[in-house]
């Protein structure tokens, strides 16, 4: 708590104890009568009361206070969790996850339609309601607006918050929306070009960019490497837009090519995206899991910096497990389950590296890489960085937390794990190798600071620009190439 906030709180408690009471909904009085606090109840989960005061929202332990006034919650009040945001998530995936969570706890679920965009999931045991989840299907932008206005507990987001949204959330005392502790990636989706009539074999990044962005204000997708497609129109993400349309027709300039979410399209109609250097990007579950596909879109949940109702906390924990991954798959999205790729399956990447080798040093680095990872498999968890910084992006922060949890649970006990860094091809090869080593070392340091990894042998190495996954002639391509991969024996 800041010094100013502490002084203000002390002031309100002093005034209240002196008998100054505002005509608000409730008055909270400590059991010993030492302080009184009045305001409007925001939420109650049988553990804590959130009260909106003239000094902002405050959280009070219910057992420590007496409540008087018309707004006081009944002792058996049913806790409410409001989830708001992208309809793409709220339409199929989130209802399935709520139902599965309820079933895992032996609870039944009934639905009540509150308004055209909001459904209430009533979780009950023995016909007695124990928790309410209100699911509000809007957009990512409206979800963040609801959170900032203290009208939502969880945001369903298809993008990271804008700078303005971050600032408004901080002003509303909702915390730092970029703090990894308040971000959860629950599934993956992506934007894919399609040709339903089957007249063409691929589409270039330039043509796709021009067709989709014509007439639109320019703007970068927060993760940097898909700025030419995943733009915001008045704060609405590209995936929000495409999901709302079902499939977006890009017009005559691209012979009727469409753009659709990966989770809802016939994979036979999906077109690969070609770069100017000859690298082709194909949308598959594997390329989305590794984020090697440039238009991978993580589906994220954002929470405020306050204590959520007990069932909300349990629900968020449930989403990190294997059972939730199965629900994600059944709902048509790409789950976060680990996938392994052996060295033999890296033939295309190695061939690309060989063809791009510009000197003998690059050849030697390729040989060193092959020898270093012989007998190891790459796993589908990749670390990438925010544009122009050494800071991990939102999904990579989540990957770091998941990786640390897997290590803590003994998933890789007795194994060797190598964190392999790569760079883009801009600048001298030796400098790029040093940069890739630094990135790999920084991830290693972040992991070891989070846990005791003594049962696992961890190491880091960097190989510079030798294995690009995208062309280096665009910012998003270079960002894809700046990565750290995980290899396990």
KOLMI-688646 format. One record per atom (N, C-alpha, C, O): x, y, z. Coordinates in pm, whole numbers, plus 50000, padded with zeros to 5 digits. Layout:
<nodes>
XYZ/...
</nodes>
This chain:
<nodes>
500854988150000/500005000050000/500885012450000/501845013150077/500575022249914/501385034249908/501205042450034/500235040650108/502175051750058/502075060150176/500825068650175/500155070150277/500505074250057/499305082550046/498055074550077/497185079050152/497975062450019/496805054050043/496705050450191/495605050250247/497835047450254/497825043850396/497315055450481/496535053550574/497775067650447/497315079350523/495825081550505/495115084850600/495345079750381/493925081550355/493095071350431/492055074650488/493575058850432/492845048450504/492835051550653/491815049950720/493975056050705/494025059650847/493045070850877/492405071050982/492945080350783/492045091650803/490595086950807/489835091050895/490205078350712/488815074050710/488475065950833/487365066850885/489425057850882/489155050051002/489045059151124/488215056751212/489885069451129/489825078751242/488505086251244/487865087551348/488105091151126/486845098651118/485675089651155/484765093851227/485715077151104/484615068051133/484525065151282/483425064851338/485675063151346/485655059851489/485195071651572/484745069951685/485305083751516/484845095551588/483355097951571/482795107251630/482705089551488/481265090751476/480805097051346/479605099151328/481725100151254/481355105851126/480965094351032/481805086150999/479715093650991/479235082750909/478545088350785/477655096750795/478965083450667/478305087650543/477085078950517/477025067550563/476135084150444/474905076750415/475125067650295/474615070250186/475875056950317/476145047250212/475395034450243/474605033850337/475645023850162/474875011550175/475155003950304/474224998750366/476425003450345/476754995250461/477755002450550/478445011850509/477804997750673/478805002350768/479474990050827/478814981450885/480804989150811/481564978150868/482254982950994/482944993250993/482074975551103/482664979151231/483484967351281/482994956051283/484714970051321/485554959151372/484954953651501/484244960651572/485244940951529/484634934351644/484984941451775/484194941151870/486164947751780/486534954851903/486104969451901/486374976951995/485424973551792/484934987151783/485994997551755/485715009451764/487204993251720/488305002751701/488145011151575/488645022351569/487465005751473/487285013851353/485965010451287/485374999851309/485515019851205/484315017951124/484615022750982/485375032250961/484005016050887/484255019050746/482955017450671/482285007150683/482575027650593/481315026350519/481545027850369/482535033650324/480585022450293/480685022850148/479655013650086/478645010350149/479915009549964/478995001049889/479644987449866/480794986649823/478914976849895/479444963349876/479654960649727/478754962449645/480864956249693/481164952249556/481004937249537/480464932749436/481484929449634/481354914949625/481544908849762/482084915149854/481094896449775/481214889049900/481274874249867/480424869249794/482274867149920/482404852949887/482434844150012/482994833250010/481834848950120/481784841950248/483114842250321/483204837650435/484144847650258/485444849250323/485764863950342/486114868150453/485654871650236/486004885750241/484904894250179/484134889650095/484844906650224/483934916550167/484774926750091/485734932050145/484414929449967/485024940449893/484044952049897/482894950849856/484534963349946/483684974949966/484264986849892/485464989449899/483414993949820/483835005749746/483645017949835/482515021349872/484735024449869/484695036249955/485125048449876/485495047449760/485065059949940/485515072249873/487005071849847/487525079949771/487705062549908/489145061249889/489505049349800/490665045249793/488485043749733/488725032549644/488275019449705/487875019049821/488325008549626/487894995449675/488834990149784/490054991249772/488264984549890/489034978449997/488504964450022/487324961649998/489364955650069/488994941850099/489114939550249/490144942550310/488054934150310/487994932350455/487604917950485/486704912450422/488274911850581/487924898350625/486554898650691/486334906250785/485634890350642/484254890550691/484164887150839/483344892950911/484994877950886/484904873751026/485354884551122/485044883951241/486084894551073/486634904751162/485754916851181/486124925951256/484594917351112/483764929351119/482294925851139/481844914851107/481564935551192/480114935051195/479604944151084/480124955051064/478584939551011/478044947250899/476624951650930/475794943550970/476364964650912/475014969950928/474654978150806/475524984450744/473374978150770/472924985650654/472204976750555/472314964550560/471474983150464/470634975450370/471464967450271/470964957950212/472734971150252/473554964150155/474334952450210/475084946150137/474174949450339/474954938550400/474584925150340/473404922050325/475594917050304/475294903850248/474824894350357/475284895050471/473924885550321/473504875150414/474664865450435/475474863550345/474734859350553/475844850050580/475934838850478/477014833650451/474774835050421/474774824150323/474684829350180/474244822150090/475114841950158/475084847650023/475914839149928/476964833949967/475454837849806/476124829249707/477224837249638/476934847649578/478464832749644/479564840049580/479354841149429/478874831749365/479714852549374/479554855149231/480894858449168/481654866649220/481184851949056/482364855048975/481884859248837/481154851948771/482304871048793/481914876248662/483084874848566/484184879948591/482844867848455/483844865848350/483354873148226/482254870448178/484154882348174/483724890648062/484824891347957/486014890747989/484404892447831/485404894247726/485014887647596/483844886547562/486034883147523/485904878747384/484844867847367/484914857347431/483884870547282/482824860747257/483364848047194/482764837447208/484484849147125/485104837247065/485434827047174/485354814947150/485794831747291/486124822947403/484854819547482/484674808247526/483984829347498/482804827547581/481714819247517/480814814447587/481764817547386/480694810347317/480764795347340/479744789047368/481954789447328/482084774947336/483044770647446/482704762347531/484244776347445/485304771347532/485004773647680/485084764247760/484674785947719/484494788747860/483304781347921/483434776148032/482144780447852/481064772347909/481474757747932/481124751748033/482234752247837/482674738347852/483614736847971/483544726948044/484484746647991/485424745948104/484704747548237/485034740748334/483724756448243/482964758248368/482224745448403/482214741248519/481594739248304/480864726848329/481804715648374/481494708148466/482964714748309/483914704348347/484464706748488/484644697348565/484724719348520/485184722748655/484144718748758/484484712748861/482884721948731/481814718448825/481734703248843/481614698348956/481824695848733/481754681248742/482914675648823/482744665948897/484094681948811/485254677048886/485084678649036/485764672049114/484174687549077/483924689849219/482574684249264/482104687149374/481964676049178/480704669749213/479534679349217/478574677249292/479594689949136/478544700049134/477724699049006/478244695648900/476444702049017/475584702948899/475564717348850/475924726548923/475124719248724/475114732548664/473754735248601/473234727048526/473194746848633/471984751748567/472284765348505/473124772848556/471594768448396/471814781048325/470624790348341/469474786148336/470944803148361/469924813648363/470384824548266/471494829648279/469534828248171/469854839048078/469504852348144/468334855248169/470544860448173/470324873248239/470004884448141/469174893048168/470674884148026/470414893747920/470954887647791/471544876847797/470794894147675/471214887847549/472684883747545/473044875047466/473534889947627/474954886747621/475484879947746/476664876547752/474634877747845/475124872547973/474324860448018/473094860748022/475034849848053/474434837948111/474994835748250/476174838148275/474144831248340/474594827748475/474654812548488/473674805648463/475824807548528/476014793448555/475844791548706/476654796448785/474804784448744/474514782048885/475094768448923/474594758148877/476134768349005/476764756049049/476124751849182/476104759649278/475624739549186/474864735149303/475344721549352/475894713549277/475124719449481/475344706349542/474074702649618/473614710149705/473514691049585/472264686549649/471174697049636/470464700149733/471054702649516/470014712549482/470184725849555/469284734249550/471304727849620/471564740749687/472694747849614/473794742449601/472434760049567/473444767649494/474614771149586/474414775749698/475834768949536/477024772249614/477874782949547/478734788949612/477644785249417/478454795249347/477764799349218/477084791249154/477954811849180/477454816949053/478634821648967/479534828449016/478614817848839/479554823148742/478744830248634/477964823848562/478914843348623/478254850848516/479214852148399/480314857348414/478784847448283/479624847648163/479064857848066/477974856148012/479824868648045/479394879747961/480194879647831/481404881747832/479524877047719/480184875947590/480184889447519/479144894147473/481364895447511/481484908547447/482694908247355/482734900547259/483684916647382/484944916847309/486074918047411/485834920547529/487284916247363/488434918047452/488434932147511/488674933947630/488164942047428/488174955847475/487134957947584/487424964147687/485924953047564/484874954847663/485164946947790/484794951047900/485834935547775/486224927947893/487174935847982/486994936348104/488184942147921/489104950448000/488364962348061/488644966248174/487414968047986/486644979348039/485834975048161/485754982448259/485244963048156/484494958048271/485404955848392/485024958948505/486604950748367/487544948548477/487924961948541/487944963148663/488224971748458/488624984948507/487504991348587/487744998448685/486254988848545/485094994548614/484654986148733/483604988848792/485434975948769/485114966948881/483824959448857/483114956048952/483504956748729/482294949348694/482614935248647/481714927948607/483884931448650/484284917948611/485454913548698/486254921648744/485524900448719/486624894648797/487684888348708/488854887648745/487274883748590/488174877048497/487874882148356/486714883248317/488924885148280/488764889648142/489204878548047/490284872848063/488364875547949/488724866447840/489324875047729/488624883347670/490604873247699/491294882347608/491964874947495/492514864047513/491914880947377/492604875747259/493824884147224/494434882347119/494164893147311/495354901547294/495784906647430/495064905047529/496944912547434/497404918847557/496764932647571/496334938347471/496684937947691/496064951147709/496884962147643/498114961547640/496194972147592/496874983647536/497514991747650/497214989547767/498375001047613/498995009547713/497945017447789/498045019147911/496935022247718/495865029747784/495115021047883/494815025347994/494815008747844/494114999547934/494954996448057/494434995448168/496254995048038/497134992548152/497105004348249/497035002548371/497165016448194/497175028348280/495845029948353/495835033448472/494735027548284/493425028848349/493255018348458/492685021148563/493755006248434/493654995748536/494474999448660/494034997248773/495655005048637/496485009148750/495795020248830/495805020048953/495195029948759/494485040848827/493295035548906/492975040849012/492645025048854/491495019248923/491905009249030/491065002449088/493215008349056/493764999449158/493454984849129/493224976949221/493454981349000/493304967448959/494644960548942/494704948748909/495724967948963/497044962048955/497684963548819/497144970148730/498844957448804/499614957848680/499144946448590/499384934748620/498484949848480/497944939648391/499034932148315/498734922248247/500284936548325/501374929148262/502074919948361/503014912948324/501634919848485/502234911248588/501874896748557/500694893348552/502864888048537/502584874048503/501684866948603/501014857248568/501674871448728/500834864948829/499354866648801/498524859348856/499004876248716/497594878948688/497224875848543/496224880748492/498044867648477/497794863748338/497874848648328/498804842448379/496894842648262/496924828248237/496584825648091/495554830248042/497444818448023/497144813847888/496474800247901/497044791047959/495254798947850/494494786547868/494384778447740/494064766547745/494654784647625/494534777547497/495214785947390/495654797147416/495284780347271/495884787447158/494924787147040/494204777347018/494934797846964/494204798546839/495104805946741/496254808846773/494614808946626/495414816346530/494564821546417/493414817446400/495124830446340/494474835346219/495084828046100/496304827246087/494244822646014/494744815145900/494074820045772/492874822445771/494854821445664/494244824645534/493614812045476/494164801145490/492484813545411/491784802045355/491394804645210/491234816045167/491254793745137/490754794344999/489714783344984/490034772244943/488464786345016/487424775945015/487234769344880/486814757744874/487534776344772/487294770544639/488494763044586/488404756344483/489644763844655/490804755944619/491494759944491/491984751344418/491544772944461/492144777444336/493634780644348/494334780744248/494124783144469/495534786844485/496174778044592/495484771844673/497504777744591/498244768944681/498784776144804/498994769844908/499024789244794/499614796644906/499324811444886/498834815644782/499644819344989/499474833744980/500714840145043/501214835545145/501184850744982/502364857445036/501974866245153/500844870945163/502934868345242/502694876945357/502334890945312/501464897345372/502984895845207/502724909445160/501304910845108/500624920645139/500844901145030/499494901944974/498444900845084/497454908045083/498674891945178/497744890345288/497684902945373/496614907345415/498844908845396/498914921145474/498154932345406/497354939145469/498404934245277/497754945045204/496244943345202/495494952845224/495804931045176/494374928645162/493644930745293/492554936445295/494234926145401/493534927045529/493564941145585/492594945545648/494654948245563/494814961145628/494284972845546/494244984045596/493884970445421/493474981845339/492294989045406/491324982745447/492405001945416/491345009845475/491325009645627/490425015445688/492315003045689/492325002045835/493425010845892/494465012645827/493235016346011/494335023546075/495445013846111/495165002546151/496665018046098/497775009146131/497915007946281/497545017046356/498444996846325/498674994746468/499314981246488/499024971846415/500164980246586/500924967846605/500244958846706/499774963346810/500214946146675/499794936146772/500834936046882/502034937146855/500384934847007/501274937347120/502514928447121/503544932547174/502434916647063/503584907847068/504574910846957/505644904746951/504244920046867/505244925246775/505334918346642/505354925146540/505394905046638/505744898746513/504574896546419/504774891246310/503364900546457/502234899246366/501554912646344/500344913346325/502344923446347/501734936646345/501004939746216/500104948246214/501374933046107/500754936145980/499374930045965/498644933445872/498994920946056/497674914846045/496844916546171/495674920146163/497444913846285/496664914146409/496584928346463/497114931246570/495934936946389/495794950846429/494564952446516/493734943446526/494454964146578/493234967746649/492484978146568/493074987546516/491214976346559/490354986846507/489554992046625/488664985146676/489875004046668/489255009846787/489405000546907/488494999346989/490554994046917/490834985747033/490334971547023/490474963947119/489754967546909/489244954046893/490284945746818/490744949846712/490644934246873/491694926246810/491204920146680/489994918646658/492154916646594/491794910746465/491024897846484/490074895146409/491404889746582/490704877146603/489284879546652/488364872146617/489084889946734/487724893846772/486894896946648/485754892446634/487494904646556/486774908746436/486434896746350/485284895046308/487434888446323/487224877046235/486244867146297/485404861546227/486354865146429/485434855946496/483994860846484/483074852846467/483804873946493/482464879546483/481884877646343/480674875946327/482754877846243/482294876546105/482194862046060/481554858945959/482824853046136/482884839046094/484054836946002/484954829146035/484074843645889/485234843445800/485234856545724/484204860745671/486374863045718/486464876145656/486924874745511/487984869145484/486124879845418/486494879745277/487464891145252/487174902645281/488614887845197/489634897945173/489474904945039/490214914345010/488534900644957/488234908244837/488984903744713/489754894144717/488754910944605/489264906844475/490774907544464/491364900344383/491414916044545/492864917144536/493554903944565/494664901544519/492894895144642/493504882344676/492654870644627/492714859744683/491874873044522/491084862444459/490134855744557/489934843544552/489544863644647/488554858144739/489124850644856/488394843144921/490404852244886/490994845645002/490314850845128/489964862645137/490124842045224/489514846145350/490494844645464/491554838545450/490124850345579/490884848645703/489914843545808/488824849145824/490294833045878/489404827045977/490204822346097/491414820546087/489544820346211/490234814346326/490604799846295/489804792546235/491774795646336/492214781846316/491234772046379/491024761146325/490644775846492/489774766746567/488454763846498/487734754746540/488114771346393/486794769546333/486834766646184/485794766646118/488014764246129/488134763245984/488414748845942/489014741146018/487994745345822/488344732545762/489814733045724/490214741045639/490624724445787/492064725145765/492454722845620/493534726945577/491584716245544/491894714145403/491874726845322/492424727345212/491224737245375/491144749945303/492184760045349/492244771145295/493004756445448/493994765745502/495164767145405/495694757245355/495564779545380/496684782345290/497954785045371/497894791745473/499094779945326/500354783845388/500714798145350/500324803045244/501454804645438/501924818345413/503384817645374/504194811745445/503724823645261/505104823145213/505794836545237/505194847145223/507084835745272/507894847645290/508784850045170/508934841245084/509374861745162/510204865245047/511464856845039/512044855444931/511914851245152/513134843345152/512864828645123/513794820545120/511594825045102/511264811245070/510754803145187/510324791845167/510784808445308/510264801245424/508734801445419/508124811845396/508144789845442/506694788345438/506164785345578/506734777145651/505074791945614/504454790045745/503134782645727/502234787445658/503024771045791/501784763245785/501164762745925/501844759746023/499894765545931/499204765246060/498854750746095/498034744446027/499464745646199/499184732346251/499154733246403/499564743346460/498674722846468/498714722946614/500144724246664/500404731246762/501074717546596/502474718246639/503044732246622/503714737346712/502784738746508/503364752046485/502714762546574/503354772646606/501454760346615/500834769546709/501394767446849/501634777046922/501604754746888/502144752147022/503554757847039/503894762847146/504354757046934/505714762446943/505754777346912/506784783746931/504634782846866/504544796846823/505434799846703/505754811446678/505814789646628/506584792046507/505694797146394/506194802546295/504384795346407/503444801146312/503244815846350/502944818646466/503414825146257/503474839346294/502174845146347/502204855346416/501034838946317/499764844646362/499124836246471/497904835146480/499974830346555/499484823346673/498884833346770/499484843846797/497704830246822/497034839246915/496754831947047/495894823147050/497454835247153/497144829147282/495814834247335/495504846047324/495044825347393/493794829147459/494104830647607/494504821147674/493934842747657/494424846247790/493284850247883/492264855547840/493504847648010/492624852648115/493414862448200/494534859548242/492824874048224/493454884248308/492624885848435/491394885848431/493324887148548/492654888948676/493204901348745/494354905148720/492424907648831/492904919648902/493784915849020/493854904149060/494444925849075/495334923649190/494514924149319/494734932749404/493604914949332/492804913749454/492384899149468/492464891349373/491944895749586/491544882049613/490214879049545/489244886349564/490174868449467/488954864449399/488154854949488/488704849349583/486874852949459/486084843149535/486744829349531/487474826149438/486454821449632/487124808449647/486924799649524/487874793449477/485694798949472/485454790549356/486164795949232/486564788249146/486324809049223/487064814749110/488524810649116/489114807149014/489104810849235/490504806649250/490654791849217/491624787849152/489704783849261/489754769449231/489604767049081/490244758149025/488754774949017/488554773648872/489834776748796/490204769548703/490514787448835/491774791048768/492834780248787/493614777648696/492864774048903/493804763048926/493454751048839/494334744448784/492164748348826/491714737148743/492174738848598/492494729048531/492204751148550/492554753748411/494004750248379/494364749148261/494834748348480/496234745048457/496474730048443/497614725848419/495434721948456/495614707448459/495334700648327/494864706848231/495634687648323/495444679748202/493984678348164/493644677748045/493094677748264/491674676348232/491164688548155/490344687248064/491644700248193/491244712348119/491794711947977/491114716347884/492994706747959/493554705447824/492664696847735/492504699747616/492104686347791/491214677747712/489964685447668/489494683747556/489434693747756/488264701747720/488624711747611/487834714147519/489814717647620/490274727047517/490304720147381/489834725747282/490864708047377/490944700747250/489554697747195/489304699547076/488664693147281/487314689747236/486554701947186/485644700747104/486924713647234/486254725947193/486824731547063/486354741847014/487824724947007/488364729046878/489584737946885/490134741746781/490034741447005/491204749947020/492454741247039/492344729147056/493604747447036/494864740347058/495204741347206/495284752347261/495424729947269/495714729847412/497214731747436/498004732547342/497574732547562/498954735547600/499744722947636/500834723947694/499224711247603/499944698847632/501284698847559/501384703547446/502294693347624/503624693047564/503684683047449/503114672147457/504374686947345/504594678347229/506094677647205/506794687647218/506594665747169/508024663847148/508324662247000/507544656346925/509484667646958/509934666646820/511384662146821/512244669246874/511674650446763/513054645646766/513884652746660/513354659946575/515174650746667/516084657646576/515824653846431/515964662046340/515434641246409/515164636846272/514024644746209/513974646746088/513104649346294/511984657146244/512324671646217/511464679346174/513574675446241/514014689246218/514704690746083/515394700646058/514514680745995/515224680845868/514994693245785/515934698745727/513744697945779/513444709745699/514154722045755/514694730145679/514154723345887/514844734745947/516344734045921/516974744145891/516914722045933/518344720545910/518694723445764/519694729945735/517854718645673/518094721245531/518034736245503/518814741445423/517094742945568/516984757445551/518224764445605/518734773845544/518714759645720/519924765445777/521124763445687/521954772445672/521214751645627/522334748845536/522274757945414/523284763345371/521064759545358/520934767845238/521204782545267/521614790045178/520974786745392/521184800845428/522574803545484/522934815045510/523374792945502/524704794745559/525534804245473/525684802045353/526054814745536/526744824845457/528264824145468/528974831145397/528774815545558/530224814045568/530534801145644/529624794145690/531824798145655/532234785745721/531874785645869/531614775145927/531874797545930/531524798246072/530094793446095/529814786546193/529194797246005/527804792746017/527724777646002/526964771046073/528514772145908/528554757545892/529024750946021/528444740946064/530044756346082/530554750546206/529514751346317/529394742146399/528764762446320/527714763846421/526614753546400/526074748046497/526274750846274/525274740546245/525754726846293/524984719246352/527014723846267/527564711146312/527564710346465/527244699846522/527924721346529/527944721646676/526544719646732/526354712646832/525544725846668/524174724246713/523724709746704/523174704246799/523974703446589/523554689446570/524204680446674/523544671646730/525474682546700/526164674346800/525624677146940/525514668047022/525274689646966/524834693447101/523474687547135/523234684047251/522584686447036/521224681747066/520984667447019/519854662547022/522044660646974/521874646646933/521384638447053/521964639047162/520314630947032/519724623247141/518724631147224/518194625947322/518464643647186/517514652147256/516304654747166/516404654047043/515174657947228/513964662047156/513614676247194/513764680447308/513144683647096/512594696847126/511174695047179/510434686647128/510794702747282/509424702347329/508724715247289/509354725547266/507404714447282/506614725447225/506364736647326/505224740247353/507424741847379/507344753347469/508504762447431/509664758647445/508184774247383/509204783247332/509104796547405/508014800947442/510244802847425/510274815947490/510614826547386/511624825647316/509744836447377/510004847747288/509874860647367/509364860847479/510334871447305/510534883747381/509764895247320/509524895747199/509364904447405/508674916447358/509594924247265/510814924147279/508964931047172/509704937947068/510704947847127/510344956747204/511984946147091/513024955547131/513454954447276/514164963247325/513054943747346/513414942447487/513894928247516/513794919347431/514404926447637/514774913047683/513684907347773/513904897547844/512514913447769/511394909147853/510524899247778/510164901647662/510184888147842/509354878047779/507964883447751/507454891847825/507344878647641/505974882647613/505024874747703/505454866247781/503714877647692/502744872047786/502724856847784/502744850447889/502694850847664/502644836347659/503944830247710/503924819747774/505064836747683/506344831447729/506464832247881/507054823547944/505904842847940/505854843548086/505054831848142/505444825648241/503934828948077/503124817448118/503904804548098/503864795548182/504614803547985/505444791747960/506494789948069/506774778748112/507064801048113/508084800348218/507484794848347/508094786548414/506294799648383/505634794648504/505284779848490/505494772148583/504764776048374/504404761948351/505634753148354/505604742248411/506724757848294/507964750148291/508494747948433/508904736948468/508464758548514/508924757348653/508044747648730/508544739848811/506724748148707/505814738948775/506084724448736/506054715548821/506354722248607/506664708648561/507924703448627/508004691748665/508914712148641/510154708148707/509904704948854/510424695148907/509104713348920/508794711149061/508054698049083/508244691449185/507194694448988/506394682249002/507164669648961/506624658648967/508404671448918/509224659948884/509034654648744/509434643348714/508424662648656/508154657948520/509444654248447/509444645048364/510534661248475/511794658848405/512904653848498/514084655448467/512524648048610/513534643248705/514494633448637/514084624448564/515784635448663/516804626548610/517174629248466/518004622048409/516584639348404/516854642248264/517764654448249/517914662548341/518344655448132/519094667448096/518204676648012/517494672047922/518234689248043/517444699147969/518384710047920/519174715647996/518284712847792/519104723347732/518214734547681/517264732247606/518524746647722/517844758547672/518694764147559/519804768847581/518144763547438/518904766847317/518394780147261/517234781347223/519284789947255/518914803147206/519264805147060/520264799947011/518414812846991/518654816546852/518384831546835/517734837746919/518904837046727/518754851346702/518234853446560/518074844046483/517964866146528/517704869346388/519044870746315/520094868946375/518984873946186/520214874446106/520734888446082/521544890445992/520274898046160/520714911846142/521994914046222/522034911546343/523044918546155/524304921246224/525294909846208/524984899646147/526504911546263/527544901346252/527124888246319/526464888346423/527514877146259/527124863946309/527624861646452/526924855846534/528844866246481/529394864046615/528604871646721/528354866446829/528204883946689/527384891646782/526034884846805/525524884546917/525464879446698/524174872646710/524284860246797/523374857046873/525394853146785/525584841446870/525664845647017/525084839147104/526374856547043/526474861347181/525114865447235/524784862647350/524314872047150/522974876247193/522104864147224/521364864147322/522194853947140/521374842047163/521804834847290/520974829447362/523094834947319/523584828947444/523064836747565/522684830847666/523054849947553/522574858347664/521084855647690/520664854847805/520314854347582/518884851847599/518654838247666/517844837147758/519364828047620/519214814847681/519624815047827/518964808947912/520704822147857/521174823147996/520164830448083/519994827048200/519494840548027/518504847948106/517304839248140/516764840248250/516874830748047/515774821548076/516214811448181/515454808348273/517434806248167/517964796748266/517974803148405/517604796748503/518414815548412/518464822448540/517064824248598/516854822548719/516094827648512/514714829348559/514144816348613/513424816348712/514484805248548/513974792248594/514614788448727/513914784548821/515924789548736/516614785048858/516264793848977/516324789249091/515904806448953/515494815049064/514124811249119/513794814749232/513344804049040/511994800449083/511934787249158/510934784549225/512964779149149/512874766049213/514254760049231/515254764949178/514274749349310/515484741349327/515464730449221/514734720649234/516264732149119/516254722649007/517384712549018/517924708148917/517734708849141/518874700049161/518664686249101/519634679449068/517384681949085/517124668749029/517154668648878/516994658148816/517364680148818/517404681448673/518684688848635/519064698648698/519344684048532/520544690748484/520144700848377/519754697148266/520254713548411/519884724348320/521134731048265/522104733248338/521114734348137/522214741748077/521664750847968/520534749147924/522474760247926/522064769847823/523144771147718/524334770347749/522724773147594/523674775147484/523004783947379/521784784647373/523804790447298/523284798947192/523924795747059/525124792747052/523114796346952/523624793046819/523314803846716/523344801346596/523014815746764/522864826946672/521774825246570/520644821446602/522124828046445/521144829246337/521004816746252/520394817446145/521544805346296/521704793946205/520394787246165/520344781046059/519334788246247/518094781046216/516904790546219/516114790246314/516754799046118/515614808246117/514304800746096/514254790746024/513244805646159/511904800146135/511064809946055/509914806946022/511614821646022/510904831645943/511944840045869/513124839945902/511474847345769/512364856245695/512714868345782/511904872845863/513914873345765/514404884445847/514064898245791/514524908345844/513264898845684/513034911745620/511824919245677/511444929745625/511224913845783/510114920745849/510344920446000/511024911446050/509794930046073/509944929946219/509374917346282/509974911846375/508214912546233/507624900646294/508464888246265/508554879246348/509094887746146/509954876446115/511174876046205/511564865446254/511784887646226/512954888246314/512574884546458/513344877946528/511384888846501/510954885546637/510714870546653/511004864946759/510204864046549/510034849546555/511374842546570/511494832446640/512384847746504/513704841346506/514424843346639/515284835246674/514104853946712/514724856346843/513974848146947/512934852446997/514494836546979/513744827247062/514684818447143/515884817547115/514124811847243/514824801647320/513964789147320/512804789547360/514544778047275/513834765347270/514274756347385/515354758147442/513424746547419/513744736847524/513964723247458/513124718347383/515114717147488/515454703847437/515694694547555/516404698047649/515094682647550/515144673047661/515634659547610/515244655247502/516484652847690/516964639747646/515934628847674/516164617147644/
</nodes>
